[in-house]
């Protein structure tokens, strides 16, 4: 996905359906054979490092293209990401056999995936658009409020109530972003609003996905879900990019004639966008969903620091403090959710 925040939703709120362990022939082929050449610790460290590099890399590349290079076409850029994700997913599943291939079994299941793809498009386009107007550091601070929106949508759509401890943990999440917004030197109202829209869209997708794909027959592995969602998302975005951004293909070709480097940037950016999803899966496979959640909390802070060092956008003490309070709130929320689930299991 083009915006890594799309795939760093609160992991504890998602239903992760891992298929049965592949057969020996599958495990000994493709990427599974890689593990035989390295110790488990080295392989896990390399995968985690790749996860950080891809997640932070796609953010920085998006920011560079949209704000500094002058390629101000976030919808088309997102569509390229979707096309790349579809192509790479097809190769990874059908040829490299990273996961077993799953098929859409009914028209009803297809319509559910289509609905998720539409929410997916909205979230990613808003996230990429926000990078035209606000710094990566502020973008990540806003993105950290995902648990807040997840709790709201879970209550509004499913009437699911959390414990008082969970709701209290969300207070610093909101307070921190208010503090960071009031002290952000490069605050831009439109950029702020579309980033909030992206964050809310990501939370909505996680809640809707938990509702729509609930039966065992309809559950799809994350890599298979991406295989089907990405081309649908690209088709949804095509008319919007043509209507809003014009003859973007002609504009891109004209830019490439003057500066061939744009081709490398776009292909590299789209490839890294797919690697975000692949490394999300690999980290979960080699560690756990909880580890991915912890890494996600730290990633926002690391991405913010790296972006400030590279793009040198001004920051304030209050802004840093607000970001810190938000991250602390996310950690408290995660711990509160774990305790709440443990208590519910013990009472059964």
C-alpha positions in Angstrom: 0.0 0.0 0.0 1.1 3.3 -0.7 0.8 4.7 2.7 2.2 2.4 5.3 -0.3 3.7 7.9 -2.8 1.9 5.7 -1.3 -1.4 6.9 -0.4 -0.4 10.5 -3.9 -0.4 11.8 -4.2 -1.4 15.4 -3.3 -5.1 15.0 -5.2 -6.1 18.1 -8.4 -4.9 16.4 -8.0 -7.1 13.4 -8.8 -10.7 12.8 -5.8 -12.3 11.3 -6.5 -15.6 9.6 -3.3 -17.5 8.9 -3.9 -20.5 6.6 -2.6 -23.9 7.4 1.2 -24.4 7.4 2.3 -25.0 3.8 3.4 -28.5 2.7 7.1 -29.4 2.7 7.4 -28.8 -1.0 6.1 -25.3 -0.6 8.2 -24.5 2.4 11.3 -25.6 0.6 10.6 -23.4 -2.4 10.8 -19.7 -3.0 11.2 -17.5 0.0 10.9 -20.4 2.4 14.3 -21.7 1.3 15.9 -18.5 2.3 15.6 -19.4 6.0 17.9 -22.4 5.5 20.9 -20.2 4.7 20.6 -17.9 7.7 20.1 -18.4 11.4 16.6 -17.6 12.7 17.7 -14.5 14.6 19.6 -13.0 11.6 16.6 -13.7 9.3 14.2 -12.1 11.8 16.4 -9.1 12.2 16.7 -8.7 8.5 12.9 -8.9 8.0 12.3 -6.3 10.7 14.9 -4.0 9.2 13.3 -4.4 5.8 9.9 -3.6 7.4 11.2 -0.4 8.8 13.0 0.6 5.6 10.0 0.0 3.4 7.5 1.7 5.7 9.6 4.8 6.2 10.9 4.7 2.6 7.5 4.9 1.0 6.6 7.8 3.3 9.7 9.7 2.3 9.4 8.9 -1.4 5.8 10.0 -1.4 6.7 13.2 0.4 9.6 13.9 -2.0 7.5 13.3 -5.1 4.4 15.2 -4.0 6.0 18.2 -2.3 9.6 18.6 -3.5 9.9 17.0 -6.9 6.7 18.7 -8.0 4.8 15.6 -9.1 1.5 16.8 -7.6 -0.8 13.9 -8.6 -1.6 11.9 -5.5 -4.5 10.0 -7.1 -2.5 8.8 -10.0 0.4 7.9 -7.7 -1.9 5.9 -5.6 -3.3 4.1 -8.7 0.3 3.2 -9.7 0.8 1.7 -6.2 -2.3 -0.4 -6.6 -1.3 -1.6 -10.1 2.2 -2.6 -8.7 0.6 -4.3 -5.6 -1.7 -6.3 -8.0 1.2 -7.4 -10.2 3.7 -8.2 -7.5 1.0 -10.1 -5.5 0.1 -12.2 -8.5 3.8 -13.2 -8.9 4.3 -13.7 -5.2 1.3 -16.0 -4.7 1.2 -17.9 -8.1 4.9 -18.3 -8.8 6.8 -17.8 -5.5 4.0 -19.5 -3.5 4.5 -17.2 -0.5 1.0 -18.2 0.7 -1.5 -20.7 -0.7 -3.8 -19.2 -3.4 -7.4 -18.5 -2.2 -10.2 -17.8 -4.6 -13.3 -15.6 -4.4 -16.2 -18.1 -3.9 -19.3 -16.0 -4.5 -20.7 -12.7 -5.9 -21.5 -11.7 -2.3 -17.9 -12.2 -1.2 -16.7 -10.1 -4.3 -19.1 -7.3 -3.3 -17.7 -7.3 0.2 -14.1 -7.0 -1.1 -15.3 -4.2 -3.5 -16.6 -2.3 -0.5 -13.3 -2.7 1.4 -11.4 -1.6 -1.8 -13.5 1.6 -1.9 -12.7 2.5 1.7 -9.1 1.5 1.0 -8.9 3.9 -1.9 -10.3 6.8 0.1 -7.8 6.2 3.0 -4.7 5.9 0.8 -5.5 8.8 -1.5 -6.2 11.1 1.5 -3.0 10.0 3.2 -0.9 10.7 0.1 -2.7 14.0 -0.6 -1.9 15.1 3.0 1.8 14.7 2.3 1.5 17.5 -0.2 0.6 20.0 2.5 1.9 18.8 5.9 5.3 17.3 7.1 5.8 13.6 7.5 6.3 14.1 11.2 2.8 15.7 11.6 1.3 13.1 9.3 2.6 10.3 11.5 1.4 12.1 14.7 -2.2 12.2 13.2 -1.9 8.6 12.0 -1.1 7.5 15.6 -4.7 8.4 16.5 -6.1 5.4 14.6 -7.1 3.5 17.8 -9.4 6.5 18.7 -11.3 6.2 15.4 -11.4 2.4 15.6 -13.1 2.6 18.9 -15.6 5.1 17.6 -16.5 3.1 14.5 -16.7 -0.2 16.5 -19.2 1.4 18.8 -21.2 3.2 16.0 -21.4 0.2 13.7 -21.3 -2.8 15.9 -22.3 -1.3 19.3 -19.2 -2.8 20.7 -18.3 -1.2 24.1 -14.8 -1.3 25.5 -13.9 -1.2 29.1 -13.6 2.2 30.9 -9.8 1.6 31.1 -9.6 1.4 27.2 -11.6 4.6 26.8 -9.4 6.4 29.4 -6.3 5.3 27.5 -7.6 7.1 24.4 -7.7 10.5 26.1 -3.9 11.1 25.8 -4.1 10.0 22.2 -6.5 12.8 21.4 -4.9 15.3 23.8 -1.5 14.7 22.2 -2.7 15.4 18.7 -4.5 18.6 19.8 -1.3 19.8 21.4 0.8 18.9 18.3 -1.7 20.6 16.0 -1.7 23.8 17.9 2.1 24.0 17.9 2.8 22.7 14.3 4.8 25.5 12.5 3.7 24.1 9.0 0.1 23.5 9.9 -2.2 23.4 6.9 -5.9 23.0 7.5 -6.7 21.1 4.3 -3.7 18.8 4.8 -4.8 18.2 8.4 -8.4 17.4 7.4 -7.5 14.9 4.6 -5.0 13.2 7.0 -7.7 12.9 9.6 -9.9 11.4 6.8 -7.1 8.9 5.9 -6.8 7.9 9.5 -10.5 7.5 10.0 -10.7 5.5 6.7 -8.1 3.1 7.8 -9.9 2.6 11.1 -13.2 2.1 9.3 -11.7 -0.5 7.0 -10.4 -2.6 9.9 -13.9 -2.5 11.5 -15.8 -3.2 8.3 -13.3 -6.0 7.4 -14.0 -7.7 10.7 -17.8 -7.5 9.9 -17.8 -8.5 6.3 -15.3 -11.3 6.2 -16.3 -13.2 9.3 -17.2 -16.7 8.1 -14.4 -19.2 7.7 -15.3 -19.7 4.0 -14.9 -15.9 3.3 -11.8 -15.1 5.3 -8.8 -14.3 3.1 -5.2 -14.2 4.1 -3.8 -10.7 4.0 -1.7 -11.3 0.9 -4.7 -12.9 -1.0 -6.9 -10.0 0.1 -4.3 -7.5 -1.3 -4.3 -9.6 -4.6 -8.0 -8.9 -5.1 -8.3 -5.5 -3.5 -5.4 -3.8 -5.4 -6.8 -4.2 -9.0 -10.3 -3.2 -7.9 -8.8 -0.2 -6.2 -6.9 0.8 -9.3 -10.1 0.6 -11.4 -12.0 2.7 -8.9 -9.2 5.3 -9.0 -8.9 5.5 -12.8 -11.9 7.7 -13.6 -11.1 10.0 -10.6 -7.5 10.6 -11.7 -8.7 11.2 -15.3 -11.4 13.7 -14.2 -9.5 15.5 -11.4 -5.8 15.3 -12.6 -6.4 15.4 -16.4 -4.2 13.7 -19.0 -1.8 12.5 -16.3 -0.3 9.8 -18.6 0.7 12.5 -21.2 2.0 14.7 -18.4 4.2 11.9 -17.0 5.6 11.0 -20.4 6.4 14.7 -21.0 8.2 14.9 -17.6 10.1 11.7 -18.4 11.4 13.2 -21.6 12.9 16.1 -19.7 14.0 14.1 -16.7 14.1 10.2 -17.1 14.8 10.0 -13.3 11.0 10.3 -12.8 10.5 6.8 -14.2 12.9 5.4 -11.7 11.2 7.3 -8.9 7.7 6.1 -9.8 8.7 2.5 -10.3 10.8 2.4 -7.2 8.0 4.1 -5.2 5.4 1.6 -6.4 7.7 -1.3 -5.6 8.4 -0.1 -2.1 4.6 0.4 -1.6 4.2 -3.3 -2.2 7.1 -4.2 0.0 5.3 -2.5 2.9 2.6 -5.1 2.6 5.0 -8.0 2.0 7.1 -7.2 5.0 4.0 -6.7 7.2 3.2 -10.3 6.5 6.7 -11.5 6.9 7.1 -9.8 10.3 3.9 -11.4 11.6 4.9 -14.8 10.2 8.4 -14.8 11.8 7.5 -13.0 15.0 3.9 -12.3 16.0 1.0 -9.8 15.5 1.9 -8.3 18.9 5.5 -7.6 17.7 4.1 -5.9 14.6 2.0 -3.7 16.8 5.0 -2.7 19.0 7.1 -2.0 15.9 4.3 0.1 14.5 4.2 2.3 17.6 7.9 2.8 17.3 7.9 3.3 13.5 5.8 6.5 13.7 8.5 8.1 16.0 11.4 6.8 13.9 9.7 8.0 10.6 9.1 11.5 12.2 12.7 11.8 13.3 14.1 10.6 9.9 11.9 13.0 8.0 12.9 16.0 10.1 16.6 15.1 9.5 16.1 14.8 5.7 13.6 17.5 4.9 14.6 19.8 7.8 11.0 20.9 8.5 10.8 23.0 11.7 9.6 21.4 14.9 8.7 22.9 18.3 9.1 21.5 21.8 5.3 21.5 22.3 4.9 19.6 19.0 7.3 16.9 20.0 5.7 16.7 23.4 2.2 16.3 21.8 3.5 13.5 19.5 5.1 11.8 22.5 1.8 12.0 24.5 -0.1 10.5 21.5 2.4 7.6 21.2 2.2 7.0 25.0 -1.6 6.9 24.7 -1.4 4.3 21.9 0.8 2.1 24.1 -1.5 2.5 27.0 -4.5 1.7 24.7 -2.7 -1.5 23.5 -2.0 -2.7 27.0 -5.6 -1.9 28.1 -7.0 -3.8 25.1 -4.8 -6.8 26.0 -6.0 -6.8 29.7 -9.6 -6.4 28.6 -9.4 -9.4 26.3 -7.7 -11.4 28.9 -10.4 -10.6 31.4 -13.1 -11.5 28.9 -11.5 -14.9 28.2 -11.1 -15.7 31.9 -14.8 -15.0 32.5 -15.9 -17.5 29.8 
